[in-house]
Amino acid sequence: MKLNKKSRKLYSDAIDSMQEGLEAMIDLYNEAEEDIPLINFEKGVQEEIEKAKKKYGSSFIDGKINAIVKEVLSFLPIDEPLADQVKKD
């Protein structure tokens, strides 16, 4: 392929831009952490949550789920040492 000076410069600039983009993507990938869900919902529960969000809206359902989880957690002595009869996963 034959290129004039202008085309050569355009190709060179394009290659430089692609290289910079690739380096940025590699940096993002290397800095990424695994997304581990806080709660592993059963498949049926996930489906019901999705249905509810479609019907009532995400923020409303998120608020309800947060309120329920907060209430359940309030019953647990989180700041106290773990009792012998309760095992962590």
Residue pairs with C-beta under 8 A, 6 or more apart in sequence:
3 11
39 69
41 49
49 61
49 65
52 61
53 61
82 88
